[in-house]
Amino acid sequence: MHADLELLGARIRAARQARGMTLAELAAAADMSTSTLSRLESGKRQANLELLIPISRRLGIRLDDLVHPTAPDPRVRRDTEERSGMRITPLTPEDSPVQTFRVTYPPTAELPQLRMHDGYEWCYVLTGKLRLRVGEHDLELSPGEAAEFDTRTPHAMSAAGGDPATVLSIFNQSGERMHTRLGEAGAAPSAGKSATES
């Protein structure tokens, strides 16, 4: 509880200082004594709505900005999917501005069709060997190697050799959105089928 009071007090102090107000100025505006506000900011005074509502109003912030709810569970729990022989595990929340996936590509004799779309992609090889074709470059990446490229350049990925390749793939918001949208029914023939089908 003491730690919570200190955090609340620190938030009030930070908001007050950001607005260039002194303890006395905020206390007067919130109709309380300077000593009460000082004790509240230092975590030595129990906070209640009678004190917090006028403080938040005078600071021009929401009460929720001062009294933060318990932090949500930070773990990402999204299902692994099988698509065209690939195993795709999302590693970030659906609404994240950057989408990260763990993708296992099956061994294949032929490189998939080259595709292009708006966005940017970064990939890192965890296991196996990855064949990456980007424009005129036809590359083979080993574990520990990474690549970054503009997805408006024709590109494709597959496992190289006879073993699967597991890759960490990161897309910016535009790239992930385009991958997903282009995978819907009726998409253009050159479009990808999923957020990770490059």
LINUR-V684171 format. One record per residue. N is the residue number from 1. OMEGA is omega in radians with two decimals (* if undefined). Layout:
n=N omega=OMEGA
n=N omega=OMEGA
This chain:
n=1 omega=-3.13
n=2 omega=3.13
n=3 omega=3.12
n=4 omega=3.12
n=5 omega=3.12
n=6 omega=3.12
n=7 omega=3.12
n=8 omega=3.12
n=9 omega=-3.14
n=10 omega=3.11
n=11 omega=3.11
n=12 omega=-3.13
n=13 omega=-3.13
n=14 omega=3.13
n=15 omega=3.13
n=16 omega=-3.11
n=17 omega=3.11
n=18 omega=-3.14
n=19 omega=3.08
n=20 omega=-3.13
n=21 omega=3.04
n=22 omega=3.07
n=23 omega=-3.09
n=24 omega=-3.12
n=25 omega=-3.14
n=26 omega=-3.14
n=27 omega=3.14
n=28 omega=-3.12
n=29 omega=-3.12
n=30 omega=3.08
n=31 omega=3.05
n=32 omega=-3.12
n=33 omega=3.12
n=34 omega=-3.13
n=35 omega=3.10
n=36 omega=3.13
n=37 omega=3.14
n=38 omega=3.13
n=39 omega=3.11
n=40 omega=-3.14
n=41 omega=-3.12
n=42 omega=3.12
n=43 omega=-3.11
n=44 omega=-3.11
n=45 omega=3.10
n=46 omega=3.14
n=47 omega=3.02
n=48 omega=-3.08
n=49 omega=-3.13
n=50 omega=3.11
n=51 omega=-3.01
n=52 omega=-3.11
n=53 omega=3.12
n=54 omega=3.11
n=55 omega=-3.12
n=56 omega=3.12
n=57 omega=-3.11
n=58 omega=3.11
n=59 omega=3.14
n=60 omega=3.13
n=61 omega=3.12
n=62 omega=3.06
n=63 omega=3.12
n=64 omega=3.12
n=65 omega=3.11
n=66 omega=-3.10
n=67 omega=-3.11
n=68 omega=3.07
n=69 omega=3.09
n=70 omega=-3.11
n=71 omega=3.13
n=72 omega=3.09
n=73 omega=-3.06
n=74 omega=-3.10
n=75 omega=3.09
n=76 omega=-3.12
n=77 omega=3.11
n=78 omega=-3.03
n=79 omega=3.00
n=80 omega=-3.14
n=81 omega=3.04
n=82 omega=3.13
n=83 omega=3.10
n=84 omega=3.12
n=85 omega=3.12
n=86 omega=2.99
n=87 omega=-3.03
n=88 omega=3.12
n=89 omega=3.07
n=90 omega=-3.11
n=91 omega=3.13
n=92 omega=3.09
n=93 omega=-3.10
n=94 omega=-3.09
n=95 omega=-3.14
n=96 omega=3.13
n=97 omega=3.06
n=98 omega=-3.10
n=99 omega=-3.14
n=100 omega=-3.13
n=101 omega=2.94
n=102 omega=-3.04
n=103 omega=3.02
n=104 omega=3.12
n=105 omega=3.11
n=106 omega=3.06
n=107 omega=-3.14
n=108 omega=-3.11
n=109 omega=-3.06
n=110 omega=3.07
n=111 omega=3.11
n=112 omega=3.14
n=113 omega=3.07
n=114 omega=-3.12
n=115 omega=3.08
n=116 omega=-3.10
n=117 omega=3.09
n=118 omega=3.04
n=119 omega=-3.10
n=120 omega=-3.13
n=121 omega=3.03
n=122 omega=3.13
n=123 omega=-3.11
n=124 omega=-3.09
n=125 omega=3.12
n=126 omega=3.13
n=127 omega=3.13
n=128 omega=3.12
n=129 omega=-3.10
n=130 omega=2.99
n=131 omega=-3.12
n=132 omega=3.06
n=133 omega=3.09
n=134 omega=-3.09
n=135 omega=-3.14
n=136 omega=-3.10
n=137 omega=3.05
n=138 omega=-2.94
n=139 omega=3.02
n=140 omega=-3.10
n=141 omega=3.12
n=142 omega=3.11
n=143 omega=-3.12
n=144 omega=3.12
n=145 omega=-3.11
n=146 omega=3.09
n=147 omega=3.12
n=148 omega=-3.08
n=149 omega=3.07
n=150 omega=-3.05
n=151 omega=2.99
n=152 omega=3.02
n=153 omega=3.12
n=154 omega=-3.05
n=155 omega=3.08
n=156 omega=3.12
n=157 omega=3.03
n=158 omega=3.05
n=159 omega=3.09
n=160 omega=-3.12
n=161 omega=-3.04
n=162 omega=-3.11
n=163 omega=3.07
n=164 omega=3.07
n=165 omega=3.11
n=166 omega=-2.99
n=167 omega=2.98
n=168 omega=-3.11
n=169 omega=-3.14
n=170 omega=3.14
n=171 omega=2.94
n=172 omega=-3.03
n=173 omega=-3.13
n=174 omega=-3.12
n=175 omega=-3.13
n=176 omega=-3.12
n=177 omega=-3.14
n=178 omega=3.10
n=179 omega=-3.09
n=180 omega=-3.09
n=181 omega=-3.10
n=182 omega=3.11
n=183 omega=-3.11
n=184 omega=3.14
n=185 omega=3.09
n=186 omega=-3.13
n=187 omega=3.13
n=188 omega=-3.09
n=189 omega=-3.10
n=190 omega=-3.05
n=191 omega=3.09
n=192 omega=-3.10
n=193 omega=-3.10
n=194 omega=-3.13
n=195 omega=-3.12
n=196 omega=-3.14
n=197 omega=-3.07
n=198 omega=*
